[in-house]
Amino acid sequence: MQETDHSNLLTRYSSFVFIAAAVAFGVFLVWSILNSDIATRLLNRTETISVTGTNGSSSSSADRNRELELVTLLPFDAIRSIESPVFLDRARADQLYSLDELVLGIDIDGDTRAYSVPLLSRHEVVNDVVGGKPVAITW
């Protein structure tokens, strides 16, 4: 039988063992963080609120005092608003949009605008000036 040089094997595989241990520790650390209560609150951004009042149909205390959980899916300002929107003339809008396109419309002192609901669904807020007055169109 051939005798094995253990010091050579240790030197040869020590970097592999170190990397494997570091990866295993990293996986365990990420798993621990993601399964902790703190991570759940940070990632889900949940908040419990107490609501006091009646719903008009019952006078029981259970209907008057309820706890609700609010869940925020996106961080503050995650959806950018549209600033200084650019509008199409009617001929171009007729080419690009269908007749059943949902829009929010506004007319102030004869200055008329139409805001596409599908576009607003991606941005939620348009800051504009209509009829010389600043407006926030929200969806």
KANORKA-V131972 format. One record per pair of residues at least 24 apart in sequence whose C-alpha atoms are under 8 Angstrom apart, sorted by the first residue. I is the first residue (numbers start at 1). J is the second residue. D is the distance in whole Angstrom. If there is no record, write none. Layout:
((I,J,D) (I,J,D))
This chain:
((44,71,7) (44,72,7) (44,73,6) (45,71,6) (45,72,5) (45,73,7) (46,70,6) (46,71,4) (46,72,6) (47,71,7) (79,122,8) (79,123,6) (79,124,7) (80,123,6) (80,125,8) (81,123,5) (81,124,7) (81,125,5) (81,126,6) (81,127,7) (82,123,7) (82,125,6) (82,126,5) (82,127,6) (83,126,6) (83,127,5) (83,128,7) (84,127,7) (84,128,6) (85,126,7) (85,127,8) (85,128,7) (107,131,8))
